[in-house]
């Protein structure tokens, strides 16, 4: 994880496709997938439409799968590869936004995990108090921070075990949900609009899962054993994430028939708790909280890689300490000082998602159009002579602005956020990506200057 080294050393490439599969499986086994499935139903879709939306949404993990394959082929982590597309200076802003996004959602997951552990202790008689919350924060955040001392091969083994443990428990919990499903309601859901309902549902799933994970994909793909076919990294990443996410969303579709308030609940974990038997309460909160740990492990590692890629030259120990302090500061502030901060913070992170959707589309299209013969390492070193690849930088700026113009949420409403874009910022992510592709193709066709 050296900020100056471009290629991952051959001796560090220790991951097998199977380990990569379990890494992404573990990261997507969290029970928030149930909530995603319940939200899909709120787009007024039939059961078949909802299942198709969940399936297509899950399969958008082909995007991070593609990024992982490039990382495997080149032996380079995500935002060092991105330097070739944007230039070393042009890459700094999207790189910094990705770092903010990773650290931000990591803090949100640590906060959520702390609250879930607090609720778990309540089921065995330890009622919520400041002391209990501090203990839970130390436990949850401590597990994440300790992971920073492990190498990729060790983290992969941990993710494999977490996949099996929480995968089995989550499937058992889904079985408990299915026992109570109102099947007559499932079969009578009316067919909705494919344009105004189905497409926004797919956009919501992609925006909340695959697009966000694209930032970390090559950080793992670049550590796969060199004698493995790059396509294996693509399939391991894509299906490792898509399979558990689809199964959980399918369960969420069914769960919405017995807990119709799940999709709009401010505390969806508590709503799901009401749907399980009381004797399962402790295990439920253990699964809910524990299922967040694999996501945190990936984000924590990639955040530190990205800080080094930006150009912040600190030792690994200092980087580990710095990220730990940031995460703990945000967690303590939200848990013990201002709980209202969390909602606004999540809105800010959603804005970053629009910026990153345009980034990944440009990154992938640049790879198709200009990197057919591989990446030139001279474009990825920190002192590269190519500071800006203007077609990519300009395309990214235009696409991001367009994304904001179609955005509508509690904090901001763009001038074009009407019709299917009204109250649906996920579609703005798609707009941002589409405009990025169009702008890049225009530059490719009409720009006369040689592309680096």
N, C-alpha and C positions, 0 to 999 in steps of 0.2 A: 504494500500500500504506500509506496514511495511516490511523492508528488513529482519528482524530477524524472523518474523512470517511466518510459512510454510503454514498452512491451512488458507484459507479465513474464517473469522468468520461467523457463521451462520446468524447473523443479517445483514451482508453486502451482502448476496446473495439475491439480490432484482430483478434481471432481469428475465423476462418471455421469452419463446422462440420467441414470437412475437417481443419483443424489440430487441432481438439478431438478428432476421431476418432484421429488419429495420436498425440496426447498420451497417450490412454488405451491405445491399442494398444501403444505403447512400454513403458508401465508394467506391462503384463501379459505381455510376451514372455519374461520370465525363465524359465529352465529348471526352477525349482521347480514349475512347472505339471506337469512330468513326475512329480514326487514326489506331488503331489496325486492324479494319476490312479492311481498305484500304491497309494496309501492307500485309495482308493475300493474297490479289489478286496478289501482286507482285511476289508471289511464282509460278506464271503461272499455276493456277488451274482453273477448270471450276467453274461455279456458285454453283453447287451441292457440289463439293469438298470443296469449300471455306466455304459454310454453315456448312458442317460436321466438318471442321477444327475448326471453331468458336465454334460450339456446344461442341466438345470434349475438346477443350482448356478451355472453361468456366467451364465444369464439373470437371476439375482438382481441382476445389475448394473443392472437396471431401477431399483433403489433409489437408487444414486447418480445414475443418469440423471434420475430425478425431482427429486432435490435440485438437480442442475445446471440443469434446466429452470426451477425456481423462481428460482435465482440469476440466470439469463439474463433472465427476465421482469422481475425487480425491480432488476437491476443492483447487487446487494448480495452480499457474500461470506457464507460459511456461518454462522459463529457471530454475525455481526451480525443476520442473519435470525432466528437462534435467540433473540435477545433478546426478540422479539415474542411468542414462544411461552412463554418462561420468566420474563420480566421481567429487567431489567438485572442485578439482584443474583442472582436465581435461576439465571441463565445462567452465572454465574462458575464454579461447580464442574464442570458437564459440559464447559465451555470449557477449564478447566484440565486436566481428565482427557484431553481430546482432544489438547491440547498435549503432555502427558506421553507419550501414545501415539505421536504423530508423531515426537517427538524420540527416544523409546526405540527404535522400530523402525528409524528412520534410523541410529542408532548400531549396531544389530544388523547392518543391511545393509552399513555401512561396514566393520565387523569381518569379516563374511563375504567381502566383496569383496577385502579385504586378504589374507585367507588364500588366496583363489582366485588372485590375482595372484602370490602366493608360490609356489603350486603350478605356475602357468604358467611362471615362471622356472626351476623345477626341471626342466621338460621340455627346456630348452636348456642344462642343465649348471650352473645357479646353485642350489646346494642351500640348504635352509632355514637361516637364521641370523637373529640379532637385527637385524643390519644390513640384510639383505634385507627383513625384515618392516617395518622403519622406512621403507625406500625405498618399498615397496608401499603403506604407509599414507599416506605423503605424496602419492603419485600419486593414489590413489583418493579420499582425503578432499579433496585439493586440487582435483580436478575438480568435486566436489560444491560445495565452498565458493565456488569461482570463479563457479559458476552464480548465486550470490546477487547478483551485480552486473548480471545481465541482466534485461531487461524481458520481459513475457509473450510478445510477438511473437517475440523472439529465442529464448526457451526453446521455443516451439512449433516453430520451424524446426529446432532441435537435436533435439527429440523425433521430428520427421518423419524426419530422416536416420537416427537411431538405430533407428526402426521398420524401415526398409528394410534397414539393414546387419545388425542382429541378427536380424531376421525371416527374411531369406534364409539366414543361417548356421544358425539354429535349425531351419528346415525341412530343410536339408541333413543336419543331425545326426539329425533324426527319420527321414529316409530311411535312414540308416545303421543305425538301430535296427530299422526295419521289415524290413530284409534278414535279420535274425537272429531274427525273431519265431517262436515255437512256435505255429503256427496251430491245431494239434490241441488244445493246452491251452486256447486261447482259446475254441474252440467247445464244449468239454466242461465249462466252468464251470457249476456247478449253480445253479438259481434259489434265491435267498434270500428272507428275510422283507422285505416292503415296509415294515412298521412298524418292525421292530427292526434292519433293515440299510439299506434304501434311504433312509428319512427321515433317520437320523443321518448318512449319507454326504452328503446334500444340505446338511444343517446344518453339517457340517464345512467344506464348500467355501465356503458363504456367510459363515460366521464368520471364515474366514481370508482372505477377499478383498473381496467387495462391501460388507459392513457396515463394515469398516475404512476403505475408500476413500470412504464417504459423507461423512466429515468434510471432505474436500477438494473435493468435487464442485462446489459453488457458487463456490468460490474460482477455478475456471476458467470455469464457465458464465457468471459475471457479466462476463467480459471478451470475450464473443462479440459480434460486430458487431450493433448495434441493429436493423438492417433485416432481420435473420434471424428466421425463425419460432422461437419457444421450443421447439417440438416437435423441431426439428432438433438442438438441444442434447441433448434426451433420447435420440434415436436414435444420435447420434454418440458419446455417452458410453457408452450401453448396449452397442452392438455393437462399438465400439472396444475395449472391455475384454473382452467376452464371446467374441468370435471367437478371439483368440489363446489365451485361457485354455482354451476348450473343445478346440481343436486340440492343445494341449500335454497336457491331461489324457487325451485320446484316445490320444496317443502313450505316455503313462505306463501306460495300461491294457495296451497291447501290450508295453511294455518289462518289465512285471512278470513276464512269462512267461519271460524270459531272465535277469532279475536279481530273483529272488523276495525277496531281502533288502532291496530298495530302500526299501520303505515303513517299515521299522523301523530303518533304519540311522542311527547317530549322525552319520555323515558321508555323506549321500546323494550329494553331488557326486563323491566318490571312487568310489562304487559305479557311478555312470553313466560315469565315466571308464574303468572296466574294460570297459564295453560298446562302446567306440569303438575303432577301429584305432589303433595306437601313433602312426602318422604324423599323426593328427588331434589329438593330445594338446594341443599348443600352442593351436590354434584353439578346442578344446573349452573350455579354461580361460578363454580370452579372451572367448568367448561367455557362459560362466557368470558371470564377474565383470562384464563389460561390460553384461550384461542387467540387472544390479541398479542401474546408474546412473540410468535413467529413473525408477525408483521413488524413488530418493533425491532427484532434482530436484523431484518433486512434493511429497514430504514436507518437504523443506527450505524450500520457498517457503511452504507452508501453515502450517508451524510458526511462522514469523515473522509471518504474518498473524494467527494465533491469539494470539500473545503480545501483540500490539497490541490485539486485541479484548478481552482480559482486562482491560486498563487499564494495562498496564506502558508508561509513556510514555518511550520512548527513541528516539533517531534510528535511521534504517535502518542506518547504519554500526555503531552500538553493538549493535543487534539481531543483525546479521550476525556481529559479533565474538563476542557472547555465545553464540550457538548453535554457532559453530565451536569455541569452547573446551569447551562441554559435550560435544559429539560426540567431540572428540579425547580428552578426559579419560576418558570411558567406554571408548573404543577402546583407549587405552594401558593402562588398568587391566585390561581383559580379556586383551589380547594379551600383556602383559609382567609382570603381577602376579598376577592370580587368574582363571584360566580357568573355575573352578567358579562364578563369579559369574554367568556368562551364562545358565545354565539357570534359576536362580532369578529372574533379571531377566525372562526370557521368560514365566515363569509369572505374574509381576506384570502384565506387559503383557496377558496373556490375561484376567486379572481385569478390567482396564480395558475389554476388549471387551464384557463383559456390560453394563457401565454405558452404553456407547455404543450398544449395540443398542436399549436402552429409550429412549435419547435420540432416535435417528433416527425411531423409530416415533411418538413423541409429536410430534416436529417435523412430520412429514408429515401426521399426523391433524389437528393444529392448523391446518395450511394448508388442509386440505379443509373443516373445520368452521367456521373463523372468518376465513379470509383469501380468501374468494371474490372480493372486490372489490379485492384487493391488500393489501399491507402498509402500515400507517401508519408513516411515517418517525419520528413522535414516539415510537413504542414502541422504536425501535432506537438512538436517540441515547444517549450514555453517561450523561446526566443526566435520563433519562426519569423521570417521576413514578411510573411503574409499576415498582416494584422487584421484586415477586414476582407471577407468575401462579400462584396456589396450586394450581389443578387440575393443571397440568402438573408443577409441582414435586413435589406429593404423589404423583402417578401415577408419576413417575420414581423416587422413593424406594421405593415399594411394589414396582414392577417389578424394580428392581435387587436388592432383598432376596430376592424370589422366585427370581431368577436364581441367586443364591449358594446358596439352599437346595437347588437341584438340581445343583449343581456338584460334580464329582469329578475331582481330579487329584492329582499327587504331593504337593502342599502342603496340600490342603484337601479335606474331604469333607462336603458338606451333608447334613442329616438325611433328605432325600427323594431322595438320589442312588442309587436302586436301579432294577432292571429295565433299561430301555433307556437310563436316565441314568447307569448305572454305568460308570465309566471313559470317559465321553463328555461332556465339558464343552461341546461345540459345541451340543448340544441345549438346554443351559441358556441359551444366547444366544437361542434361539427362544422359550423360556419367558418370558424377560425381555421380549422384544418383544411377545408375545401378551398378557401381563398388562398391559403399558403401554397397549395398545389398549383392552382391556376397561375398565381404570380410567378412561381418558379418556372413553369412551362413557358410563360411569355418571355422571361429572361433567356431561357434556353434557346428559343426559336429566334429571337431578335437581337440578343446581345452579341456584339462582334468581338468584344475583348475575350481573350483566352481565359477559360476557367481554370483556377488552380486546383 
